[in-house]
C-alpha cells in the first residue's frame, strides 16, 4: 500500500504503518498537551493509542492465521488511522472457510478481553502497594477497547467481519453471489441508519445544545457515525462488485483476457527510455525481459519515484521489482484477479518459463464490460498497434 513503511514482521507477515497513522499520533499528543498542559498525560494518550493498534494488529493476525490454515497466504498487514487491513492473496472459496476466517479476528479480541478482565480482577483484589496494581485504569480501558472492537466488527455490514459472517451463512443456502447481494443490501440499510443517527445528533446538539437527550441520556454530536456510514456504504458496493466480477470470470482461463501485445524493456535500458515509452502512450507498467524470460517488473509508480530520486540515466535493473507473482495461460483467471486485487498493477503470464502475455485490471474490466454488453468474442481486446514484446 502506498505511503506506508515497514515496521517489522510477525509470524512471517510484514507489518506496515501508513504515514497518516503518525499524523494521528502527533495530533493526539498535541491535543492531549494543549488540553492538560502535562507532557506525561499527552504521552500516556499516545501510548494508549499505540496499545490499541497493537490489539488491532493481533486482530488482523487472527484473520491471517485462520486463512493460512486453509492455504491462503497474507501479503501484509497495514495500520491505518481507521484500523488495520490484512491483505489476503484471495478470499476463501467455501462458506465455512470464510466463516472461520471472519470470526478469527473477533475471537482474538474475546480472548484479550478475558485476559484484561482477569488482570483487572487481580488488581482489584490486590493490596494498593502490590506490584500487580499498575496503569491507573489502563487495563480497564484496554478491556473496553476489546469489547468495543468485538461489537463493532460483528455488525452485519461489509467491510466489517459481521458482514462476512452474514454472507458466509447465507451462502450455505443461497450461493455466494446471491448471498453477497443480500448482505450488501443489509449493509447499505445499516449505513443509512448510521448516517441518519449522525445527522440527527448534530442537528439536536446545534438546536438544543447540552439539553438534548434521549430516554434521559444526554445526546452528544456524533459526526463519526456519518464517516462510518460512508465506510459501510462503499464497502458494501465494493464487495458486491468484486463478487459479481468473480462470478463473471468463473471458468475463464487467463489466456482469454491477457494482453498479447505489449512493450518489454531490458535490464540495461535507462529510465529515460522507459519514460519515452510512457509518453508515447504504450503502457504504464513494463515487464523486464531477457531472452523472452521475465526477470523483473517496472511499474509506473516505481518509474516516477526512481526518475525523481536517481535520474533518467539510471538502469532498469537498479530499480526493478525482482519479487513478483506470475500465472500460467491455462490457469483460472480468478487467481490472477486475486493478485491484481492484492495490489499488483500487472501480472506476467508465463508459459514454459517464457513471457507470453500480461494480465491487467483494465483488461479484466473491459472483458467484463464486453460480456455484459452481450459480446461473447473478446479477442478484439488484445489488438494493439505494437507487436508482441516489441521495443517500440
C-alpha positions as CSV (number, residue, x, y, z in Angstrom):
1,X,0.0,0.0,0.0
2,X,1.4,3.4,-1.0
3,X,2.7,5.9,1.6
4,X,3.4,3.0,4.0
5,X,6.6,1.9,5.6
6,X,7.6,-1.4,7.2
7,X,8.0,-1.6,10.9
8,X,8.5,-5.3,11.4
9,X,7.5,-8.8,10.6
10,X,5.2,-11.1,12.7
11,X,4.5,-14.7,12.0
12,X,6.1,-14.3,8.6
13,X,3.8,-11.4,7.7
14,X,5.2,-7.9,7.0
15,X,3.6,-5.2,9.2
16,X,3.3,-1.7,7.6
17,X,2.3,1.6,9.0
18,X,0.6,4.3,6.8
19,X,2.1,7.7,7.3
20,X,-1.3,9.1,8.3
21,X,-1.1,7.0,11.4
22,X,1.9,9.0,12.5
23,X,-0.1,12.2,11.9
24,X,-2.8,10.7,14.1
25,X,-0.3,10.1,16.9
26,X,1.1,13.6,16.6
27,X,-2.4,15.1,16.7
28,X,-3.4,13.1,19.8
29,X,-0.2,14.1,21.6
30,X,-0.7,17.7,20.7
31,X,-4.3,17.7,21.7
32,X,-3.5,16.0,25.0
33,X,-0.8,18.5,25.8
34,X,-2.9,21.6,24.9
35,X,-5.9,20.4,27.0
36,X,-3.9,19.4,30.1
37,X,-0.6,21.2,29.8
38,X,1.0,18.0,31.0
39,X,3.6,16.2,28.8
40,X,3.1,13.0,30.8
41,X,-0.6,13.0,30.2
42,X,0.0,13.6,26.4
43,X,2.5,10.8,26.2
44,X,0.0,8.5,28.1
45,X,-2.6,9.2,25.5
46,X,-0.2,8.4,22.7
47,X,0.8,5.2,24.5
48,X,-2.8,4.1,24.8
49,X,-3.4,4.6,21.1
50,X,-0.3,2.6,20.3
51,X,-1.6,-0.2,22.6
52,X,-5.0,-0.1,20.8
53,X,-3.2,-0.5,17.4
54,X,-1.2,-3.4,18.8
55,X,-4.5,-5.0,19.6
56,X,-5.7,-4.3,16.0
57,X,-2.6,-6.0,14.6
58,X,-3.4,-9.1,16.7
59,X,-7.0,-8.9,15.4
60,X,-5.8,-8.9,11.8
61,X,-3.2,-11.6,12.6
62,X,-6.1,-13.8,13.8
63,X,-7.6,-13.5,10.3
64,X,-4.3,-14.2,8.7
65,X,-3.6,-17.3,10.8
66,X,-7.0,-18.7,10.0
67,X,-6.5,-18.0,6.3
68,X,-3.1,-19.7,6.4
69,X,-4.7,-22.8,7.9
70,X,-6.7,-23.0,4.6
71,X,-3.7,-22.4,2.5
72,X,-4.3,-18.7,1.8
73,X,-1.3,-16.6,2.4
74,X,-1.4,-13.0,3.7
75,X,0.6,-10.4,1.8
76,X,0.9,-7.9,4.6
77,X,-0.9,-6.0,7.4
78,X,-1.1,-2.3,7.2
79,X,-2.1,0.1,10.1
80,X,-4.3,3.0,9.2
81,X,-5.9,5.7,11.3
82,X,-9.3,3.9,10.9
83,X,-7.9,0.5,11.9
84,X,-5.9,-2.3,10.2
85,X,-6.1,-4.2,6.9
86,X,-4.8,-7.7,6.3
87,X,-4.4,-8.3,2.6
88,X,-5.1,-11.9,1.7
89,X,-3.9,-13.3,-1.6
90,X,-7.5,-14.5,-2.2
91,X,-10.7,-14.9,-0.3
92,X,-11.8,-18.4,0.9
93,X,-14.0,-20.2,-1.6
94,X,-16.0,-22.3,0.8
95,X,-18.6,-20.5,3.0
96,X,-17.4,-22.5,6.1
97,X,-13.8,-21.3,5.5
98,X,-14.9,-17.7,5.1
99,X,-16.9,-18.0,8.3
100,X,-13.9,-19.3,10.3
101,X,-11.6,-16.6,8.8
102,X,-14.1,-13.8,9.6
103,X,-14.6,-15.0,13.2
104,X,-10.9,-15.4,13.9
105,X,-10.3,-11.7,14.3
106,X,-13.1,-11.0,16.8
107,X,-12.1,-14.2,18.6
108,X,-8.7,-12.7,19.3
109,X,-10.4,-9.7,20.9
110,X,-12.6,-12.0,23.0
111,X,-9.5,-13.8,24.3
112,X,-7.7,-10.5,25.0
113,X,-10.8,-9.1,26.8
114,X,-10.8,-12.2,29.0
115,X,-7.1,-11.6,29.8
116,X,-7.6,-8.0,30.7
117,X,-10.6,-8.9,32.8
118,X,-8.6,-11.3,34.8
119,X,-5.8,-8.8,35.2
120,X,-8.3,-6.1,36.3
121,X,-9.9,-8.6,38.8
122,X,-6.4,-9.5,40.2
123,X,-5.6,-5.8,40.6
124,X,-8.9,-5.1,42.3
125,X,-8.2,-7.9,44.8
126,X,-4.5,-6.9,45.4
127,X,-3.4,-4.5,48.1
128,X,-2.7,-1.0,46.9
129,X,1.1,-1.4,47.3
130,X,1.2,-4.6,45.3
131,X,3.3,-4.7,42.1
132,X,0.2,-6.2,40.5
133,X,-1.5,-2.8,40.6
134,X,-0.4,-0.6,37.7
135,X,-1.7,1.6,34.9
136,X,-4.3,3.7,36.8
137,X,-7.2,2.4,34.7
138,X,-5.3,1.4,31.6
139,X,-6.3,-2.3,32.0
140,X,-10.0,-1.4,32.2
141,X,-9.6,0.8,29.1
142,X,-8.0,-1.9,27.1
143,X,-10.7,-4.3,28.3
144,X,-13.4,-2.0,27.0
145,X,-11.4,-1.4,23.7
146,X,-11.5,-5.2,23.0
147,X,-15.2,-5.4,23.9
148,X,-15.9,-2.4,21.5
149,X,-13.9,-4.0,18.7
150,X,-15.9,-7.2,19.0
151,X,-19.2,-5.4,18.9
152,X,-18.3,-3.1,16.1
153,X,-16.7,-5.7,13.9
154,X,-19.6,-8.1,14.3
155,X,-22.1,-5.6,12.8
156,X,-23.6,-7.4,9.9
157,X,-22.3,-5.0,7.2
158,X,-19.4,-5.0,4.9
159,X,-16.5,-4.5,5.2
160,X,-16.7,-5.4,8.9
161,X,-16.3,-9.1,9.9
162,X,-20.0,-9.4,10.7
163,X,-20.8,-8.7,7.0
164,X,-18.6,-11.6,6.0
165,X,-20.1,-13.8,8.7
166,X,-23.6,-13.0,7.4
167,X,-22.6,-13.6,3.8
168,X,-21.0,-17.0,4.6
169,X,-24.1,-18.2,6.5
170,X,-26.3,-17.1,3.6
171,X,-24.0,-18.6,1.0
172,X,-24.6,-22.1,2.5
173,X,-28.1,-21.9,1.1
174,X,-28.2,-19.1,-1.5
175,X,-24.8,-19.4,-3.1
176,X,-22.0,-16.7,-3.0
177,X,-23.5,-14.2,-5.5
178,X,-27.0,-14.0,-4.1
179,X,-25.7,-14.1,-0.5
180,X,-23.4,-11.2,-1.2
181,X,-26.3,-9.2,-2.7
182,X,-28.4,-9.8,0.4
183,X,-25.5,-9.0,2.8
184,X,-24.7,-5.8,0.8
185,X,-28.3,-4.7,1.0
186,X,-28.3,-5.2,4.8
187,X,-25.1,-3.2,4.9
188,X,-26.5,-0.3,2.9
189,X,-29.5,-0.3,5.2
190,X,-27.3,0.0,8.2
191,X,-25.3,2.8,6.5
192,X,-28.5,4.8,6.1
193,X,-29.3,4.3,9.8
194,X,-25.8,5.4,10.8
195,X,-26.0,8.5,8.6
196,X,-29.4,9.5,9.9
197,X,-28.4,9.0,13.5
198,X,-25.2,11.0,13.0
199,X,-27.1,13.9,11.3
200,X,-29.8,13.8,14.0
201,X,-27.2,14.0,16.7
202,X,-25.6,17.0,15.0
203,X,-28.9,18.7,14.5
204,X,-30.1,18.1,18.0
205,X,-26.9,19.3,19.5
206,X,-26.9,22.5,17.4
207,X,-30.6,23.3,18.2
208,X,-31.0,22.2,21.8
209,X,-27.4,22.3,23.0
210,X,-26.5,20.3,26.0
211,X,-30.2,19.9,27.0
212,X,-30.8,17.4,24.2
213,X,-31.4,13.9,25.5
214,X,-33.0,10.5,24.6
215,X,-34.6,8.5,27.3
216,X,-33.0,10.7,29.8
217,X,-29.5,10.3,28.4
218,X,-27.6,13.3,27.0
219,X,-27.5,13.4,23.2
220,X,-23.9,14.2,22.1
221,X,-23.0,15.1,18.5
222,X,-21.6,12.0,16.7
223,X,-20.1,13.0,13.4
224,X,-18.1,9.7,13.4
225,X,-21.4,7.9,12.6
226,X,-21.5,9.7,9.3
227,X,-18.0,8.7,8.5
228,X,-18.9,5.1,9.4
229,X,-21.9,5.3,7.2
230,X,-19.8,6.2,4.1
231,X,-17.3,3.5,5.1
232,X,-20.1,0.8,5.2
233,X,-21.9,2.0,2.1
234,X,-18.9,1.9,-0.2
235,X,-17.6,-1.3,1.5
236,X,-20.9,-3.0,0.6
237,X,-20.8,-1.8,-3.0
238,X,-17.2,-2.8,-3.5
239,X,-17.8,-6.3,-2.1
240,X,-20.8,-6.8,-4.4
241,X,-18.9,-5.6,-7.4
242,X,-16.0,-8.0,-6.5
243,X,-18.2,-11.0,-6.2
244,X,-20.0,-10.2,-9.4
245,X,-16.7,-9.9,-11.2
246,X,-15.6,-13.3,-9.8
247,X,-18.9,-14.8,-10.9
248,X,-18.4,-13.4,-14.4
249,X,-14.9,-14.8,-14.7
250,X,-15.7,-18.3,-13.4
251,X,-14.2,-20.9,-15.6
252,X,-12.4,-18.4,-17.8
253,X,-8.7,-19.1,-18.5
254,X,-6.1,-16.4,-18.2
255,X,-5.2,-16.5,-21.9
256,X,-8.7,-15.3,-22.8
257,X,-8.1,-11.9,-21.1
258,X,-4.3,-11.5,-21.2
259,X,-2.7,-8.7,-23.2
260,X,-0.8,-10.3,-26.1
261,X,0.8,-7.2,-27.5
262,X,2.9,-5.1,-25.2
263,X,6.2,-3.3,-24.8
264,X,9.0,-5.1,-22.9
265,X,12.2,-3.5,-21.7
266,X,15.7,-4.8,-21.0
267,X,17.6,-4.6,-17.7
268,X,20.2,-2.3,-19.2
269,X,17.7,0.2,-20.6
270,X,17.7,3.6,-18.9
271,X,14.7,5.0,-17.2
272,X,14.7,7.8,-19.8
273,X,14.0,5.2,-22.5
274,X,11.1,3.7,-20.4
275,X,9.7,7.2,-19.8
276,X,9.7,7.8,-23.6
277,X,7.5,4.7,-24.0
278,X,5.2,6.0,-21.3
279,X,4.9,9.4,-23.1
280,X,4.2,7.6,-26.4
281,X,1.2,6.1,-24.6
282,X,2.3,2.5,-25.0
283,X,1.6,1.4,-21.4
284,X,2.4,2.3,-17.7
285,X,3.9,-0.9,-16.3
286,X,6.6,-2.9,-18.1
287,X,8.0,-6.4,-17.9
288,X,11.8,-6.6,-17.8
289,X,12.8,-9.4,-20.2
290,X,15.9,-11.3,-21.1
291,X,15.6,-13.9,-23.9
292,X,11.8,-13.9,-23.5
293,X,12.1,-14.7,-19.9
294,X,10.7,-12.1,-17.4
295,X,13.3,-11.2,-14.8
296,X,11.6,-8.2,-13.2
297,X,8.8,-5.6,-13.3
298,X,9.0,-1.8,-13.5
299,X,5.7,-0.2,-12.5
300,X,4.6,3.3,-13.3
301,X,5.0,4.3,-9.6
302,X,8.5,2.8,-9.4
303,X,9.4,4.7,-12.6
304,X,8.2,8.1,-11.3
305,X,9.9,7.6,-7.9
306,X,13.2,6.4,-9.4
307,X,13.3,9.2,-12.0
308,X,12.9,11.9,-9.3
309,X,15.4,10.3,-6.9
310,X,18.1,8.9,-9.2
311,X,17.6,10.5,-12.6
312,X,16.9,9.3,-16.1
313,X,20.2,7.7,-16.7
314,X,19.6,5.0,-14.0
315,X,19.3,1.5,-15.4
316,X,16.2,-0.5,-15.2
317,X,17.8,-3.4,-13.3
318,X,18.8,-1.0,-10.4
319,X,15.1,-0.2,-9.5
320,X,13.0,-3.1,-11.0
321,X,11.0,-5.4,-8.8
322,X,12.6,-8.8,-8.6
323,X,9.9,-10.5,-6.5
324,X,6.7,-10.7,-8.4
325,X,3.9,-13.3,-9.0
326,X,3.0,-14.8,-12.3
327,X,0.3,-17.0,-13.7
328,X,0.0,-19.6,-16.5
329,X,-2.2,-19.0,-19.5
330,X,-4.4,-22.0,-18.7
331,X,-4.9,-21.1,-15.1
332,X,-8.3,-19.8,-14.0
333,X,-8.4,-16.0,-14.2
334,X,-9.7,-15.8,-10.6
335,X,-6.2,-16.3,-9.4
336,X,-4.9,-13.5,-11.5
337,X,-7.7,-11.3,-10.3
338,X,-6.8,-12.0,-6.7
339,X,-3.2,-10.9,-7.4
340,X,-4.4,-7.8,-9.1
341,X,-6.8,-7.0,-6.2
342,X,-3.9,-7.6,-3.8
343,X,-2.0,-4.6,-5.1
344,X,-0.1,-5.9,-8.2
345,X,-0.8,-3.5,-11.2
346,X,0.2,-6.1,-13.7
347,X,0.8,-9.9,-13.6
348,X,3.0,-11.6,-16.1
349,X,1.6,-14.6,-17.9
350,X,4.4,-17.3,-18.3
351,X,4.3,-20.5,-20.3
352,X,7.4,-22.8,-20.3
353,X,9.3,-20.1,-18.5
354,X,8.7,-17.6,-21.3
355,X,6.6,-14.5,-21.1
356,X,3.5,-14.8,-23.4
357,X,1.3,-12.0,-22.1
358,X,0.3,-9.6,-19.3
359,X,-2.8,-9.6,-17.2
360,X,-4.0,-6.1,-16.1
361,X,-7.0,-4.8,-14.2
362,X,-8.0,-2.7,-17.2
363,X,-8.3,-5.7,-19.5
364,X,-10.3,-7.6,-16.9
365,X,-12.7,-4.7,-16.6
366,X,-13.1,-4.4,-20.3
367,X,-13.7,-8.1,-20.7
368,X,-16.5,-7.9,-18.1
369,X,-18.0,-4.9,-19.9
370,X,-17.9,-6.7,-23.2
371,X,-19.7,-9.7,-21.7
372,X,-22.3,-7.6,-20.1
373,X,-22.9,-5.9,-23.5
374,X,-23.6,-9.3,-24.9
375,X,-20.5,-9.7,-27.0
376,X,-19.0,-13.2,-26.5
377,X,-15.9,-12.8,-28.6
378,X,-13.3,-10.8,-26.5
379,X,-10.4,-11.4,-28.9
380,X,-10.5,-7.7,-30.1
381,X,-9.3,-6.7,-26.6
382,X,-5.9,-8.0,-27.5
383,X,-5.4,-5.8,-30.5
384,X,-2.6,-3.2,-30.4
385,X,-0.5,-1.1,-32.7
386,X,2.7,-2.8,-31.5
387,X,3.9,-6.3,-32.0
388,X,4.2,-8.7,-29.0
389,X,7.1,-7.9,-26.8
390,X,8.2,-5.1,-29.1
391,X,10.7,-2.5,-28.2
392,X,8.6,0.2,-30.0
